Amino acid sequence: MFYASKALTVLWRLTGLGTLSLSSSPPPPSSRLSAAYAAIVYSAYAYLCSVLVLERLSAYRRHESGTFQIHAIRDTNMALLFVTSTAVYWCTTVYRRQHARVYAEHAAVVHQLFGTAAPVGRALDAYCWVLYALLVAALSLDVRRYAGPVPWTFGAVYVWGHYVLLTGNMQFAITVFGLRQCYRELNCRMRAGNAGRSHDSGLREYGTAAAADTAKTSSSDVPLQNIMFISVLEKVNLLTILKHWSDVHWSITQIVSRVNNLFKFRLFIFFLCGLLHLMLTPYLLSLTILNEDIDILRYILECTLWFIIHILRVVLMIYPCALLGEEIETYAQQLAANTPEFSIYSMFVIDKQLVITLTGAVTTYLVIILQLQGQS
């Protein structure tokens, strides 16, 4: 649901990025020790970035005019990585309590919908590990950027920045997929209720079991007053169930709003970084091929891997939100399809619009009658 696999969670906690719980139960309250550990990890990373900046500034005077633009684009990429990783660490540390509160609310909704912990989907977890594998492959091909005369700090900052950026995208995607699964289960329950299939525990909770037992009795053996009472009781139970699902929907809606507030700054940074990376990667490929003596096939493969990673990161941000939007739209369509209304033999609905329609019809036919009377 609202959590990753145990291996991913342990990896994120060891690197100071752990905010998700290991199970569907709410995570423990935020501790100052975890926040301090995240601050220490980020401080070491920021120190390496500062050392790299000083070294890169001193190296600009040695660059030739043809390769100056290439190194400027690479340094811009490093600046983007530092900004995004700073945003991820800052939001993880500052909003740690808000994360725990939202996950606790989500665990309560999961308990209402599933009763017990729902099994975790393996597809998203496998997708995360595939992304990490692609990142490792791209970095292994990219070792020439921080090998030889270039200091090892370049490689450390480069690897860590991409890891933090990709992890931030994964955490948002897992959170949205958890909300989407709740909406999906809610829609399934409502469809089953509309079709007359009471398969969930909520129906038994609100007394439909008693109504089902009474329905087994032949209607000829039941007095008319009891039949009317059973009919009224079923309608009351239906309204109670609908109110129950509406309360669940309201809870999920509030969680979606809080998640959006927690991630909106990170999403802005992720979107901006993804847009710039998608533009700079092919441009850097063309410049490097024209101005440097390199293995062209290897460099094309490397840039292709990076381009795929950047596209998958953007998909990881957009696709879960699109799926959640589809489930919300399905819920709205089910409500619209089951809206109670008064009508006359389903020919027209009795509402405010009927007054305008009635006035127009009366006026039109009155004019026609007066015209016919004048001609006669």
C-alpha positions in Angstrom: 0.0 0.0 0.0 1.7 3.1 1.3 5.1 1.5 1.7 7.9 -0.1 -0.2 9.5 -3.5 0.1 11.8 -4.1 3.1 15.0 -4.0 1.0 14.1 -0.6 -0.4 13.1 0.8 2.9 16.3 -0.3 4.6 18.4 1.2 1.8 16.6 4.5 2.1 17.0 4.6 5.9 20.7 3.8 5.6 21.1 6.8 3.3 18.9 9.2 5.4 15.9 9.2 3.1 13.6 6.8 4.9 10.0 8.1 5.4 7.9 5.0 4.5 7.0 2.3 7.0 7.8 -1.4 6.7 4.2 -2.5 6.9 0.7 -1.2 6.5 0.7 -0.3 10.2 1.5 3.4 10.8 5.2 4.2 11.2 6.6 5.0 14.6 6.7 8.7 15.6 9.5 10.7 14.1 12.6 10.6 16.2 15.2 13.3 16.4 17.9 10.7 15.9 16.7 9.9 12.4 16.5 13.6 11.5 20.0 14.2 12.9 21.3 11.2 10.9 19.8 12.6 7.7 21.4 15.9 8.4 24.8 14.3 8.9 24.5 12.4 5.7 23.5 15.5 3.8 26.3 17.6 5.4 28.9 15.1 4.1 27.4 15.3 0.7 27.3 19.1 0.8 30.9 19.2 1.9 31.9 17.2 -1.2 29.9 19.5 -3.4 31.7 22.6 -2.0 35.1 20.9 -2.6 34.0 20.1 -6.2 32.8 23.6 -6.9 36.2 25.1 -5.9 38.0 22.6 -8.0 35.8 23.2 -11.0 36.1 27.0 -10.8 39.9 26.7 -10.8 39.8 24.3 -13.8 37.7 26.6 -16.1 40.8 28.6 -17.0 42.5 25.5 -18.5 39.6 24.6 -20.8 39.9 25.2 -24.5 37.3 27.3 -26.3 35.8 24.2 -28.1 35.2 22.2 -24.9 34.2 25.1 -22.6 30.5 24.7 -23.5 30.6 21.0 -22.8 32.1 21.4 -19.4 29.6 24.2 -18.7 26.7 21.9 -19.5 28.2 19.1 -17.3 28.6 21.6 -14.4 25.0 22.7 -14.9 23.9 19.1 -14.6 25.9 18.8 -11.3 24.2 22.0 -10.1 20.7 20.5 -10.9 21.6 17.3 -9.0 22.7 19.3 -5.9 19.5 21.4 -5.9 17.3 18.4 -6.3 19.1 16.3 -3.7 19.0 19.3 -1.3 15.3 19.6 -1.8 14.8 15.9 -1.1 16.8 15.8 2.1 15.3 19.1 3.3 11.7 17.9 2.8 12.5 14.5 4.3 13.9 16.1 7.5 11.5 19.0 7.9 8.3 17.2 7.1 9.1 13.9 8.8 6.3 14.3 11.4 3.8 15.3 8.7 4.8 12.2 6.7 4.1 10.0 9.8 0.7 11.6 10.4 -0.4 11.1 6.8 0.8 7.5 6.8 -1.2 6.9 10.0 -4.3 8.3 8.4 -3.7 6.1 5.3 -3.4 3.0 7.6 -6.8 3.8 9.1 -8.4 4.0 5.6 -6.7 0.7 4.6 -8.2 -0.9 7.7 -11.7 0.3 6.8 -11.4 -1.0 3.2 -9.5 -4.2 3.6 -9.9 -5.1 7.3 -6.3 -6.4 7.4 -3.1 -5.5 5.6 -3.4 -5.8 1.9 -0.6 -7.6 0.0 2.0 -5.3 -1.6 2.1 -5.2 -5.3 5.4 -6.5 -6.7 5.2 -4.6 -10.0 6.2 -1.2 -8.6 9.0 -2.7 -6.5 10.5 -4.4 -9.5 10.2 -1.2 -11.5 12.2 0.6 -8.8 15.0 -2.0 -8.9 15.1 -1.9 -12.7 15.6 1.9 -12.5 18.4 1.5 -10.0 20.0 -1.2 -12.3 19.8 1.2 -15.2 21.3 4.0 -13.1 24.2 1.7 -12.1 24.8 0.7 -15.8 24.8 4.3 -16.9 27.2 5.3 -14.1 29.5 2.4 -14.9 29.7 3.6 -18.5 30.2 7.2 -17.3 33.3 6.5 -15.2 35.5 8.4 -17.6 34.0 11.7 -16.3 35.5 11.2 -12.9 38.5 9.0 -13.7 42.0 10.0 -14.4 42.9 13.6 -13.6 39.4 14.5 -12.4 39.1 14.1 -8.6 37.1 11.3 -7.0 34.8 13.9 -5.5 33.2 14.4 -8.9 32.2 10.8 -9.0 30.9 10.7 -5.4 28.7 13.8 -5.9 27.6 12.6 -9.3 26.5 9.2 -8.1 24.9 10.4 -4.9 23.0 13.2 -6.6 21.4 10.8 -9.2 20.6 8.3 -6.5 18.8 10.9 -4.3 16.9 12.3 -7.3 15.7 8.9 -8.4 14.8 7.9 -4.8 12.7 11.0 -4.4 10.7 10.1 -7.5 10.2 6.6 -6.3 8.9 7.7 -2.9 6.3 9.9 -4.5 5.2 7.2 -6.9 4.8 4.6 -4.2 2.7 7.1 -2.1 0.4 7.8 -5.1 0.1 4.2 -6.0 -1.0 3.5 -2.4 -3.8 6.1 -2.7 -4.8 4.7 -6.1 -5.2 1.2 -4.7 -7.5 2.6 -2.0 -9.6 4.3 -4.6 -9.6 1.2 -6.8 -10.9 -0.9 -3.9 -13.5 1.7 -3.0 -14.8 1.6 -6.6 -14.9 -2.2 -6.6 -17.0 -2.1 -3.4 -19.4 0.4 -4.8 -19.8 -1.5 -8.1 -20.5 -4.7 -6.1 -23.0 -2.8 -4.0 -24.8 -1.4 -7.0 -25.0 -4.9 -8.6 -26.5 -6.3 -5.4 -23.4 -8.3 -4.4 -22.7 -7.8 -0.7 -19.3 -9.4 -0.5 -17.6 -6.9 1.9 -17.6 -7.0 5.6 -19.1 -3.5 5.8 -22.5 -4.8 4.6 -22.7 -7.3 7.4 -21.7 -4.6 9.9 -24.7 -2.5 9.1 -27.3 -5.2 9.4 -27.9 -6.5 5.9 -27.4 -10.1 7.2 -30.7 -9.8 9.1 -32.4 -8.5 6.0 -31.0 -11.4 3.9 -32.3 -13.9 6.5 -35.8 -12.4 6.3 -35.7 -12.4 2.5 -35.5 -16.2 2.6 -39.0 -16.4 4.0 -41.7 -16.6 1.4 -43.6 -13.3 0.9 -46.9 -15.1 1.2 -46.1 -16.1 4.8 -45.1 -12.6 5.9 -47.8 -10.0 6.8 -48.0 -6.9 4.7 -46.8 -4.7 7.6 -43.7 -6.7 8.0 -42.9 -6.6 4.2 -43.2 -2.8 4.3 -41.0 -2.7 7.4 -38.3 -4.8 5.7 -38.4 -2.6 2.6 -37.9 0.5 4.7 -35.1 -1.2 6.6 -33.3 -2.2 3.4 -33.4 1.4 2.2 -32.1 2.7 5.5 -29.2 0.1 5.3 -28.4 1.3 1.8 -28.3 4.9 2.8 -26.0 3.9 5.8 -23.7 2.0 3.5 -23.5 4.9 1.0 -22.7 7.3 3.9 -20.0 4.9 5.0 -18.3 4.9 1.6 -18.7 8.7 1.3 -16.9 9.0 4.6 -14.1 6.7 3.3 -13.9 8.8 0.1 -13.7 12.0 2.1 -10.8 10.5 4.1 -8.9 9.5 1.0 -9.5 12.9 -0.5 -8.0 14.6 2.5 -5.0 12.3 2.4 -4.5 13.2 -1.3 -4.6 16.9 -0.4 -2.0 16.5 2.3 0.3 14.4 0.1 0.1 17.1 -2.5 1.1 19.7 0.0 4.0 17.5 1.2 5.4 16.9 -2.2 4.5 20.0 -4.3 7.9 21.6 -3.8 9.8 18.4 -4.6 7.5 17.9 -7.7 8.3 21.3 -9.0 12.0 20.6 -8.7 11.7 17.1 -10.2 9.7 18.5 -13.1 12.2 21.3 -13.8 15.1 18.9 -13.5 13.6 16.3 -15.8 12.8 18.9 -18.4 16.3 20.3 -18.4 17.9 16.9 -18.4 15.8 15.8 -21.4 17.0 18.9 -23.3 20.6 18.9 -22.3 21.4 15.2 -22.8 21.0 15.0 -26.6 22.5 18.5 -26.9 25.6 17.4 -24.9 25.8 14.3 -27.1 26.1 16.3 -30.3 28.6 18.7 -28.8 30.8 15.9 -27.4 30.9 14.0 -30.7 31.9 17.1 -32.6 34.5 18.4 -30.2 36.1 15.4 -28.4 38.1 12.4 -29.5 36.0 9.6 -27.9 34.6 6.2 -28.5 31.4 7.3 -30.3 29.5 4.0 -30.0 30.1 3.8 -26.2 29.2 7.4 -25.7 26.0 7.0 -27.7 25.0 4.0 -25.6 25.8 5.9 -22.4 23.7 9.0 -23.5 20.9 6.7 -24.6 20.8 5.0 -21.2 20.7 8.5 -19.5 17.9 9.6 -21.8 15.9 6.5 -20.9 16.5 7.1 -17.2 15.3 10.7 -17.5 12.2 9.6 -19.4 11.4 6.9 -16.8 11.8 9.4 -14.0 9.2 11.7 -15.7 6.9 8.7 -16.2 7.4 7.7 -12.6 6.1 11.2 -11.6 3.2 11.5 -14.1 1.9 7.9 -14.6 0.8 7.2 -11.0 -1.1 10.6 -10.9 -2.8 9.7 -14.1 -4.0 6.3 -12.8 -5.2 8.0 -9.6 -7.1 10.5 -11.6 -8.8 7.7 -13.6 -10.0 6.0 -10.4 -11.3 9.3 -9.0 -13.2 9.9 -12.3 -14.6 6.4 -12.1 -15.9 7.1 -8.6 -17.5 10.4 -9.8 -19.2 8.6 -12.7 -20.6 6.0 -10.3 -22.0 8.7 -8.1 -23.5 10.5 -11.1 -25.0 7.2 -12.4 -26.7 6.6 -9.0 -27.9 10.1 -8.4 -31.5 10.0 -7.0 -34.0 12.1 -8.9 -37.7 12.5 -9.5 -39.0 11.9 -13.0 -42.3 11.2 -14.7 -42.0 7.8 -16.4 -38.4 8.6 -17.1 -39.5 11.1 -19.8 -38.1 14.2 -18.0 -36.6 15.1 -14.6 -38.5 17.3 -12.2 -36.0 20.1 -11.3 -35.5 23.8 -11.8 -34.8 23.3 -15.5 -38.3 22.0 -15.9 -39.7 25.4 -15.0 -37.9 27.0 -17.9 -38.8 24.1 -20.3 -42.5 24.4 -19.2 -42.5 28.2 -19.7 -41.0 27.9 -23.1 -43.4 25.1 -24.2 -46.4 27.1 -23.0 -45.2 30.3 -24.7 -44.5 28.5 -28.0 -47.8 26.6 -28.2 -49.7 29.8 -27.1 -48.2 31.7 -30.0 -49.0 28.9 -32.4 -52.7 28.8 -31.2 -53.0 32.6 -31.5 -51.6 32.5 -35.0 -54.0 29.8 -36.1 -56.9 31.6 -34.5 -56.0 34.8 -36.4 -55.9 33.0 -39.7 -59.2 31.3 -39.1 
